């Protein structure tokens, strides 16, 4: 509403009167406001109206990549755990890295008058100024796992580059020089940060990066399995692999097992075919498989994001906050094999 008022050269109260079709506004003034609304694509924020009337919807909206991904399901669980004691319900939607689907979900949630929005933005570093216009001044937004662009907002992120650097340094410390990296599409913030950490660790160790050892664009376990199979077929294959997320690690394990190459199970000791493996993200059964991982707490990410959202709803008036969740190397055997 503030942007509409500035464009039309009127007060916020006048904009409110026009939106609510009150008769006390001069026709010429009302026309200017209507024109400004059309130019800016303004939609009335029903939540703000309900707040003025002393009521809220008692709901939070969460837009994530894919609820089937254990990481995001854990984030959703953590948000719900924080929301429930306060009497709030969580509405969750998966955008599956589709910006248009993301926009549809956000607008649907706002139409349902959610009190706050938590968002894992889709795709690359897209300008999200449109979101600021839709949210208005009353609906807090917290970005989760990926930072905002073109909008000032709270964010909860993971130390992606630092965690990846730790993983690769661990492999280097165990004697590896030919270390491959398999990661998601580089347009994703998390993937690009993890690849940056991989490159940084190699550089600091004086190891020259080889393009043939970097496989990007693995969106799921099947694509990761294919990428690792290609790496193993090189004339000079890698002796170690850093996998960029939980699904990629699963695909890497399948490829290593399928080619008869061990990765950290008991049979690998002394096997000259063994390839060391460290994955980013912990995953179910990783402990039984003996897979070394860089772990970060998805529950902590979701809890912190919900805490920030409720702090804003409770009246926190402070500059946007950015919280970075640290990582931990969990040693289980697959990353400690000698080349």
ZIUR-V700084 format. One record per pair of residues at least 4 apart in sequence whose C-alpha atoms are under 8 Angstrom apart, sorted by the first residue. I is the first residue (numbers start at 1). J is the second residue. D is the distance in whole Angstrom. If there is no record, write none. Layout:
BEGIN
i=I j=J d=D
i=I j=J d=D
END
This chain:
BEGIN
i=1 j=5 d=6
i=1 j=12 d=7
i=1 j=15 d=7
i=1 j=16 d=8
i=1 j=42 d=8
i=1 j=136 d=7
i=2 j=6 d=6
i=2 j=12 d=6
i=3 j=7 d=6
i=3 j=40 d=8
i=4 j=8 d=6
i=4 j=15 d=7
i=4 j=33 d=7
i=4 j=36 d=6
i=4 j=37 d=6
i=4 j=40 d=7
i=4 j=42 d=8
i=5 j=9 d=6
i=5 j=10 d=5
i=5 j=11 d=6
i=5 j=12 d=6
i=5 j=14 d=8
i=5 j=15 d=6
i=5 j=33 d=7
i=5 j=36 d=8
i=6 j=10 d=7
i=6 j=11 d=8
i=7 j=36 d=6
i=8 j=32 d=5
i=8 j=33 d=5
i=8 j=35 d=8
i=8 j=36 d=6
i=10 j=14 d=6
i=10 j=15 d=7
i=10 j=29 d=8
i=10 j=33 d=8
i=11 j=15 d=7
i=12 j=16 d=6
i=13 j=17 d=6
i=14 j=18 d=6
i=14 j=25 d=7
i=15 j=19 d=6
i=15 j=33 d=6
i=16 j=20 d=6
i=17 j=21 d=6
i=17 j=22 d=5
i=17 j=23 d=8
i=17 j=24 d=8
i=17 j=25 d=7
i=18 j=22 d=6
i=18 j=25 d=7
i=18 j=30 d=6
i=18 j=33 d=7
i=18 j=34 d=8
i=19 j=44 d=8
i=25 j=29 d=7
i=25 j=30 d=6
i=26 j=30 d=6
i=27 j=31 d=6
i=28 j=32 d=6
i=29 j=33 d=6
i=30 j=34 d=6
i=31 j=35 d=6
i=32 j=36 d=6
i=33 j=37 d=6
i=34 j=38 d=6
i=35 j=39 d=6
i=36 j=40 d=6
i=37 j=41 d=6
i=37 j=42 d=5
i=37 j=43 d=8
i=38 j=42 d=7
i=42 j=133 d=7
i=42 j=134 d=7
i=43 j=134 d=7
i=45 j=49 d=7
i=45 j=110 d=8
i=45 j=113 d=8
i=45 j=134 d=8
i=45 j=135 d=7
i=45 j=136 d=7
i=46 j=50 d=6
i=46 j=111 d=8
i=46 j=113 d=6
i=47 j=51 d=6
i=47 j=56 d=7
i=47 j=57 d=8
i=47 j=110 d=8
i=47 j=113 d=5
i=47 j=114 d=7
i=47 j=115 d=7
i=47 j=138 d=7
i=47 j=139 d=8
i=48 j=52 d=6
i=48 j=138 d=6
i=48 j=139 d=8
i=49 j=53 d=7
i=50 j=54 d=6
i=50 j=55 d=5
i=50 j=56 d=6
i=51 j=55 d=5
i=51 j=56 d=6
i=56 j=115 d=7
i=57 j=113 d=6
i=57 j=114 d=6
i=57 j=115 d=6
i=58 j=87 d=7
i=58 j=88 d=5
i=58 j=89 d=6
i=58 j=114 d=7
i=58 j=115 d=6
i=59 j=88 d=5
i=59 j=89 d=5
i=59 j=90 d=6
i=59 j=91 d=7
i=59 j=113 d=8
i=59 j=114 d=5
i=59 j=115 d=6
i=59 j=116 d=7
i=60 j=83 d=8
i=60 j=88 d=7
i=60 j=89 d=6
i=60 j=90 d=5
i=60 j=91 d=6
i=60 j=114 d=5
i=60 j=115 d=6
i=60 j=116 d=5
i=60 j=117 d=6
i=60 j=118 d=8
i=61 j=90 d=6
i=61 j=91 d=5
i=61 j=92 d=6
i=61 j=109 d=6
i=61 j=114 d=6
i=61 j=115 d=8
i=61 j=116 d=6
i=61 j=117 d=5
i=61 j=118 d=6
i=62 j=76 d=8
i=62 j=90 d=7
i=62 j=91 d=6
i=62 j=92 d=5
i=62 j=93 d=6
i=62 j=117 d=6
i=62 j=118 d=5
i=62 j=119 d=6
i=63 j=92 d=6
i=63 j=93 d=5
i=63 j=94 d=6
i=63 j=95 d=7
i=63 j=102 d=7
i=63 j=105 d=7
i=63 j=106 d=7
i=63 j=117 d=8
i=63 j=118 d=6
i=63 j=119 d=5
i=63 j=120 d=6
i=63 j=121 d=8
i=64 j=72 d=7
i=64 j=92 d=8
i=64 j=93 d=6
i=64 j=94 d=5
i=64 j=95 d=6
i=64 j=96 d=8
i=64 j=119 d=6
i=64 j=120 d=5
i=64 j=121 d=7
i=65 j=72 d=7
i=65 j=94 d=5
i=65 j=95 d=5
i=65 j=96 d=5
i=65 j=97 d=6
i=65 j=120 d=7
i=65 j=121 d=8
i=65 j=122 d=7
i=66 j=72 d=7
i=66 j=94 d=5
i=66 j=95 d=7
i=66 j=96 d=6
i=67 j=72 d=6
i=67 j=73 d=5
i=67 j=93 d=8
i=67 j=94 d=6
i=68 j=72 d=7
i=68 j=73 d=7
i=69 j=73 d=6
i=70 j=74 d=6
i=70 j=283 d=8
i=71 j=75 d=6
i=71 j=298 d=6
i=72 j=76 d=6
i=72 j=298 d=8
i=73 j=77 d=6
i=74 j=78 d=6
i=74 j=298 d=6
i=74 j=299 d=6
i=74 j=302 d=8
i=75 j=79 d=6
i=75 j=298 d=5
i=75 j=299 d=5
i=75 j=300 d=8
i=75 j=301 d=6
i=75 j=302 d=4
i=75 j=303 d=8
i=76 j=80 d=6
i=76 j=92 d=8
i=76 j=302 d=7
i=77 j=81 d=6
i=77 j=299 d=7
i=77 j=302 d=8
i=78 j=82 d=6
i=78 j=298 d=8
i=78 j=299 d=5
i=78 j=300 d=7
i=78 j=301 d=8
i=78 j=302 d=5
i=78 j=303 d=5
i=79 j=83 d=6
i=79 j=90 d=8
i=79 j=302 d=5
i=79 j=303 d=5
i=79 j=305 d=7
i=79 j=306 d=5
i=80 j=84 d=6
i=80 j=89 d=7
i=80 j=90 d=6
i=81 j=85 d=7
i=81 j=303 d=8
i=82 j=86 d=7
i=82 j=303 d=6
i=82 j=306 d=6
i=82 j=307 d=7
i=83 j=87 d=7
i=83 j=88 d=5
i=83 j=89 d=7
i=83 j=90 d=7
i=83 j=306 d=7
i=84 j=88 d=5
i=84 j=89 d=6
i=91 j=109 d=8
i=93 j=105 d=7
i=94 j=102 d=8
i=95 j=99 d=7
i=95 j=101 d=5
i=95 j=102 d=5
i=95 j=105 d=7
i=95 j=122 d=7
i=96 j=101 d=8
i=96 j=122 d=8
i=97 j=102 d=8
i=97 j=121 d=8
i=97 j=122 d=4
i=97 j=123 d=5
i=98 j=102 d=6
i=98 j=122 d=6
i=98 j=123 d=7
i=99 j=103 d=6
i=99 j=122 d=6
i=99 j=123 d=7
i=100 j=104 d=6
i=101 j=105 d=6
i=102 j=106 d=6
i=102 j=121 d=8
i=102 j=122 d=7
i=103 j=107 d=6
i=104 j=108 d=6
i=105 j=109 d=6
i=106 j=110 d=6
i=107 j=111 d=6
i=107 j=134 d=8
i=108 j=112 d=6
i=109 j=113 d=7
i=109 j=114 d=6
i=110 j=114 d=6
i=110 j=135 d=8
i=114 j=139 d=8
i=115 j=139 d=6
i=115 j=140 d=7
i=115 j=313 d=8
i=116 j=139 d=5
i=116 j=140 d=5
i=116 j=141 d=6
i=116 j=309 d=6
i=116 j=313 d=8
i=117 j=139 d=7
i=117 j=140 d=6
i=117 j=141 d=5
i=117 j=142 d=6
i=117 j=309 d=8
i=118 j=141 d=6
i=118 j=142 d=5
i=118 j=143 d=6
i=118 j=144 d=7
i=118 j=305 d=7
i=118 j=306 d=8
i=118 j=309 d=8
i=119 j=141 d=7
i=119 j=142 d=6
i=119 j=143 d=5
i=119 j=144 d=6
i=120 j=143 d=6
i=120 j=144 d=5
i=120 j=145 d=6
i=120 j=146 d=6
i=121 j=143 d=7
i=121 j=144 d=8
i=121 j=146 d=7
i=121 j=147 d=8
i=121 j=148 d=8
i=123 j=187 d=6
i=123 j=188 d=6
i=123 j=189 d=8
i=124 j=187 d=5
i=124 j=188 d=5
i=124 j=189 d=7
i=125 j=149 d=6
i=125 j=187 d=7
i=125 j=188 d=8
i=125 j=189 d=7
i=126 j=149 d=6
i=127 j=149 d=5
i=127 j=150 d=5
i=127 j=151 d=8
i=128 j=132 d=7
i=128 j=148 d=7
i=128 j=149 d=6
i=128 j=150 d=5
i=128 j=151 d=6
i=129 j=133 d=7
i=129 j=149 d=8
i=129 j=150 d=5
i=129 j=151 d=6
i=130 j=134 d=6
i=131 j=135 d=6
i=131 j=151 d=8
i=132 j=136 d=6
i=132 j=151 d=6
i=135 j=139 d=5
i=135 j=140 d=8
i=140 j=309 d=6
i=140 j=312 d=6
i=140 j=313 d=7
i=141 j=153 d=6
i=141 j=154 d=7
i=141 j=309 d=7
i=142 j=153 d=6
i=142 j=154 d=5
i=142 j=155 d=5
i=142 j=156 d=8
i=142 j=305 d=6
i=142 j=308 d=7
i=142 j=309 d=6
i=143 j=147 d=6
i=143 j=148 d=6
i=143 j=153 d=7
i=143 j=154 d=6
i=143 j=155 d=4
i=143 j=156 d=6
i=143 j=305 d=8
i=144 j=155 d=6
i=144 j=156 d=5
i=144 j=157 d=6
i=144 j=301 d=8
i=144 j=302 d=8
i=144 j=305 d=7
i=145 j=155 d=8
i=145 j=156 d=6
i=145 j=157 d=5
i=145 j=158 d=6
i=145 j=190 d=8
i=145 j=301 d=8
i=146 j=155 d=8
i=146 j=156 d=8
i=146 j=157 d=6
i=146 j=189 d=6
i=146 j=190 d=7
i=147 j=155 d=6
i=147 j=156 d=8
i=147 j=157 d=7
i=147 j=189 d=8
i=148 j=152 d=7
i=148 j=153 d=7
i=148 j=155 d=7
i=152 j=320 d=6
i=153 j=320 d=5
i=153 j=321 d=7
i=154 j=308 d=7
i=154 j=320 d=5
i=154 j=321 d=5
i=154 j=322 d=6
i=155 j=305 d=7
i=155 j=320 d=8
i=155 j=321 d=6
i=155 j=322 d=5
i=155 j=323 d=6
i=156 j=301 d=6
i=156 j=304 d=7
i=156 j=305 d=6
i=156 j=322 d=6
i=156 j=323 d=5
i=156 j=324 d=6
i=156 j=325 d=7
i=157 j=301 d=7
i=157 j=322 d=7
i=157 j=323 d=6
i=157 j=324 d=5
i=157 j=325 d=6
i=158 j=296 d=7
i=158 j=301 d=8
i=158 j=324 d=5
i=158 j=325 d=5
i=158 j=326 d=6
i=158 j=327 d=7
i=159 j=163 d=6
i=159 j=324 d=6
i=159 j=325 d=6
i=159 j=326 d=5
i=159 j=327 d=7
i=160 j=164 d=6
i=160 j=190 d=6
i=160 j=193 d=6
i=160 j=194 d=5
i=160 j=197 d=7
i=161 j=165 d=6
i=161 j=193 d=5
i=161 j=194 d=5
i=161 j=195 d=7
i=161 j=196 d=6
i=161 j=197 d=4
i=161 j=198 d=8
i=162 j=166 d=6
i=162 j=194 d=8
i=162 j=197 d=6
i=162 j=327 d=8
i=163 j=167 d=6
i=163 j=194 d=8
i=163 j=197 d=7
i=163 j=280 d=8
i=163 j=294 d=6
i=163 j=326 d=8
i=163 j=327 d=6
i=163 j=328 d=7
i=163 j=329 d=8
i=164 j=168 d=6
i=164 j=194 d=5
i=164 j=195 d=7
i=164 j=197 d=5
i=164 j=198 d=6
i=164 j=244 d=8
i=164 j=280 d=7
i=164 j=294 d=8
i=165 j=169 d=6
i=165 j=194 d=8
i=165 j=197 d=4
i=165 j=198 d=5
i=165 j=199 d=8
i=165 j=200 d=7
i=165 j=201 d=5
i=166 j=170 d=6
i=166 j=201 d=8
i=166 j=294 d=8
i=166 j=329 d=7
i=167 j=171 d=7
i=167 j=242 d=7
i=167 j=278 d=6
i=167 j=279 d=8
i=167 j=280 d=8
i=167 j=293 d=8
i=167 j=294 d=7
i=167 j=329 d=7
i=168 j=172 d=6
i=168 j=179 d=8
i=168 j=198 d=6
i=168 j=201 d=6
i=168 j=202 d=7
i=168 j=242 d=7
i=168 j=278 d=8
i=169 j=173 d=6
i=169 j=201 d=6
i=169 j=202 d=8
i=170 j=174 d=7
i=170 j=335 d=7
i=171 j=175 d=7
i=171 j=176 d=6
i=171 j=179 d=8
i=171 j=240 d=7
i=171 j=276 d=8
i=171 j=278 d=8
i=171 j=335 d=6
i=171 j=336 d=7
i=172 j=176 d=5
i=172 j=177 d=6
i=172 j=205 d=8
i=174 j=336 d=6
i=174 j=337 d=7
i=174 j=338 d=6
i=174 j=339 d=8
i=175 j=338 d=6
i=175 j=339 d=6
i=176 j=239 d=6
i=176 j=240 d=7
i=176 j=338 d=7
i=176 j=339 d=6
i=177 j=207 d=7
i=177 j=239 d=8
i=178 j=213 d=8
i=178 j=237 d=8
i=178 j=238 d=5
i=178 j=239 d=6
i=178 j=240 d=7
i=179 j=213 d=7
i=179 j=238 d=6
i=179 j=239 d=6
i=179 j=240 d=5
i=179 j=241 d=5
i=179 j=242 d=7
i=180 j=213 d=4
i=180 j=214 d=6
i=180 j=215 d=8
i=180 j=231 d=8
i=180 j=238 d=6
i=180 j=240 d=6
i=180 j=241 d=5
i=180 j=242 d=6
i=181 j=195 d=7
i=181 j=198 d=7
i=181 j=213 d=6
i=181 j=214 d=5
i=181 j=215 d=6
i=181 j=241 d=6
i=181 j=242 d=5
i=181 j=243 d=6
i=181 j=244 d=7
i=182 j=214 d=6
i=182 j=215 d=5
i=182 j=216 d=6
i=182 j=218 d=7
i=182 j=224 d=7
i=182 j=227 d=7
i=182 j=228 d=8
i=182 j=241 d=7
i=182 j=242 d=6
i=182 j=243 d=5
i=182 j=244 d=6
i=182 j=248 d=7
i=183 j=191 d=6
i=183 j=195 d=7
i=183 j=215 d=6
i=183 j=216 d=5
i=183 j=217 d=6
i=183 j=218 d=6
i=183 j=243 d=6
i=183 j=244 d=5
i=183 j=245 d=7
i=183 j=248 d=7
i=184 j=188 d=7
i=184 j=191 d=6
i=184 j=216 d=6
i=184 j=217 d=5
i=184 j=218 d=5
i=184 j=219 d=5
i=184 j=244 d=7
i=184 j=245 d=8
i=185 j=191 d=7
i=185 j=192 d=8
i=185 j=216 d=6
i=185 j=217 d=4
i=185 j=218 d=7
i=185 j=219 d=7
i=186 j=191 d=6
i=186 j=192 d=5
i=186 j=216 d=7
i=186 j=217 d=7
i=187 j=191 d=8
i=187 j=192 d=7
i=188 j=192 d=6
i=189 j=193 d=6
i=190 j=194 d=6
i=191 j=195 d=6
i=191 j=244 d=7
i=192 j=196 d=6
i=193 j=197 d=6
i=194 j=198 d=6
i=194 j=244 d=7
i=195 j=199 d=6
i=195 j=244 d=8
i=196 j=200 d=6
i=197 j=201 d=6
i=198 j=202 d=6
i=199 j=203 d=6
i=199 j=209 d=7
i=200 j=204 d=6
i=201 j=205 d=6
i=202 j=206 d=6
i=202 j=207 d=5
i=202 j=208 d=7
i=202 j=209 d=7
i=203 j=207 d=6
i=203 j=208 d=7
i=203 j=209 d=8
i=209 j=213 d=8
i=210 j=214 d=7
i=212 j=231 d=8
i=213 j=231 d=7
i=213 j=238 d=7
i=215 j=227 d=6
i=218 j=223 d=5
i=218 j=224 d=5
i=218 j=227 d=7
i=218 j=248 d=7
i=219 j=223 d=6
i=219 j=224 d=7
i=219 j=248 d=8
i=220 j=224 d=6
i=220 j=247 d=6
i=220 j=248 d=6
i=220 j=251 d=8
i=221 j=225 d=6
i=221 j=247 d=5
i=221 j=248 d=5
i=221 j=249 d=7
i=221 j=250 d=6
i=221 j=251 d=4
i=221 j=252 d=8
i=222 j=226 d=6
i=222 j=251 d=6
i=223 j=227 d=6
i=223 j=248 d=8
i=223 j=251 d=7
i=224 j=228 d=6
i=224 j=247 d=8
i=224 j=248 d=5
i=224 j=249 d=8
i=224 j=251 d=5
i=224 j=252 d=6
i=225 j=229 d=6
i=225 j=248 d=8
i=225 j=250 d=8
i=225 j=251 d=4
i=225 j=252 d=5
i=225 j=253 d=8
i=225 j=254 d=6
i=225 j=255 d=5
i=226 j=230 d=6
i=226 j=251 d=8
i=226 j=255 d=7
i=227 j=231 d=6
i=228 j=232 d=6
i=228 j=251 d=8
i=228 j=252 d=6
i=228 j=255 d=6
i=228 j=256 d=8
i=229 j=233 d=6
i=229 j=255 d=6
i=229 j=256 d=8
i=229 j=259 d=8
i=230 j=234 d=7
i=231 j=237 d=6
i=231 j=238 d=7
i=232 j=237 d=5
i=232 j=238 d=7
i=233 j=237 d=7
i=238 j=275 d=8
i=239 j=274 d=8
i=239 j=275 d=5
i=239 j=276 d=6
i=239 j=339 d=6
i=240 j=275 d=5
i=240 j=276 d=4
i=240 j=277 d=6
i=240 j=335 d=8
i=240 j=339 d=8
i=241 j=275 d=7
i=241 j=276 d=6
i=241 j=277 d=5
i=241 j=278 d=7
i=242 j=277 d=6
i=242 j=278 d=5
i=242 j=279 d=6
i=242 j=280 d=8
i=243 j=248 d=6
i=243 j=249 d=5
i=243 j=252 d=7
i=243 j=277 d=7
i=243 j=278 d=6
i=243 j=279 d=5
i=243 j=280 d=6
i=244 j=248 d=6
i=244 j=249 d=7
i=244 j=279 d=6
i=244 j=280 d=5
i=245 j=249 d=6
i=245 j=279 d=6
i=245 j=280 d=5
i=245 j=281 d=5
i=246 j=250 d=6
i=246 j=279 d=7
i=246 j=280 d=6
i=246 j=281 d=5
i=246 j=282 d=6
i=246 j=283 d=6
i=247 j=251 d=6
i=248 j=252 d=6
i=248 j=279 d=8
i=249 j=253 d=6
i=249 j=279 d=6
i=249 j=280 d=8
i=250 j=254 d=6
i=251 j=255 d=6
i=252 j=256 d=6
i=253 j=257 d=6
i=253 j=263 d=7
i=254 j=258 d=6
i=255 j=259 d=6
i=256 j=260 d=6
i=256 j=261 d=5
i=256 j=262 d=6
i=256 j=263 d=7
i=256 j=275 d=8
i=257 j=261 d=6
i=257 j=262 d=6
i=257 j=263 d=8
i=261 j=273 d=5
i=261 j=274 d=5
i=261 j=275 d=7
i=262 j=267 d=7
i=262 j=268 d=5
i=262 j=271 d=8
i=262 j=273 d=7
i=262 j=274 d=5
i=262 j=275 d=6
i=263 j=268 d=6
i=263 j=274 d=6
i=263 j=275 d=6
i=263 j=276 d=6
i=263 j=277 d=6
i=263 j=291 d=8
i=263 j=334 d=5
i=263 j=335 d=8
i=264 j=268 d=6
i=264 j=269 d=8
i=264 j=274 d=8
i=264 j=276 d=7
i=264 j=277 d=8
i=264 j=289 d=8
i=264 j=290 d=6
i=264 j=291 d=6
i=264 j=332 d=8
i=264 j=333 d=5
i=264 j=334 d=3
i=264 j=335 d=7
i=264 j=336 d=8
i=264 j=337 d=7
i=265 j=269 d=8
i=265 j=289 d=6
i=265 j=290 d=6
i=265 j=333 d=7
i=265 j=334 d=7
i=267 j=271 d=8
i=268 j=274 d=6
i=268 j=337 d=8
i=269 j=337 d=7
i=272 j=339 d=8
i=274 j=337 d=7
i=274 j=339 d=8
i=275 j=337 d=7
i=275 j=339 d=7
i=276 j=334 d=5
i=276 j=335 d=5
i=276 j=336 d=7
i=276 j=337 d=5
i=276 j=338 d=8
i=276 j=339 d=8
i=277 j=291 d=7
i=277 j=292 d=7
i=277 j=334 d=5
i=277 j=335 d=5
i=278 j=291 d=7
i=278 j=292 d=5
i=278 j=293 d=5
i=278 j=294 d=7
i=278 j=334 d=7
i=278 j=335 d=5
i=279 j=291 d=8
i=279 j=292 d=7
i=279 j=293 d=5
i=279 j=294 d=6
i=280 j=293 d=6
i=280 j=294 d=5
i=280 j=295 d=7
i=281 j=293 d=6
i=281 j=294 d=6
i=281 j=295 d=5
i=281 j=296 d=7
i=282 j=286 d=7
i=282 j=293 d=6
i=282 j=294 d=7
i=282 j=295 d=5
i=282 j=296 d=8
i=285 j=289 d=6
i=286 j=290 d=6
i=286 j=291 d=5
i=286 j=292 d=8
i=287 j=291 d=6
i=287 j=332 d=7
i=290 j=332 d=5
i=290 j=333 d=5
i=290 j=334 d=6
i=291 j=331 d=8
i=291 j=332 d=5
i=291 j=333 d=6
i=291 j=334 d=5
i=291 j=335 d=7
i=292 j=329 d=8
i=292 j=330 d=6
i=292 j=331 d=5
i=292 j=332 d=5
i=292 j=333 d=6
i=292 j=334 d=5
i=292 j=335 d=6
i=293 j=329 d=6
i=293 j=330 d=5
i=293 j=331 d=7
i=293 j=332 d=8
i=294 j=327 d=6
i=294 j=328 d=6
i=294 j=329 d=4
i=294 j=330 d=6
i=295 j=327 d=6
i=295 j=328 d=5
i=295 j=329 d=6
i=295 j=330 d=7
i=296 j=325 d=7
i=296 j=326 d=7
i=296 j=327 d=5
i=296 j=328 d=6
i=297 j=301 d=7
i=297 j=325 d=8
i=297 j=327 d=8
i=298 j=302 d=6
i=299 j=303 d=6
i=300 j=304 d=6
i=300 j=325 d=8
i=301 j=305 d=6
i=301 j=325 d=7
i=302 j=306 d=6
i=303 j=307 d=6
i=304 j=308 d=6
i=305 j=309 d=6
i=306 j=310 d=6
i=307 j=311 d=6
i=308 j=312 d=6
i=309 j=313 d=6
i=310 j=314 d=6
i=311 j=315 d=7
i=311 j=316 d=6
i=312 j=316 d=5
i=312 j=317 d=7
i=331 j=335 d=7
i=331 j=336 d=8
i=333 j=337 d=7
END
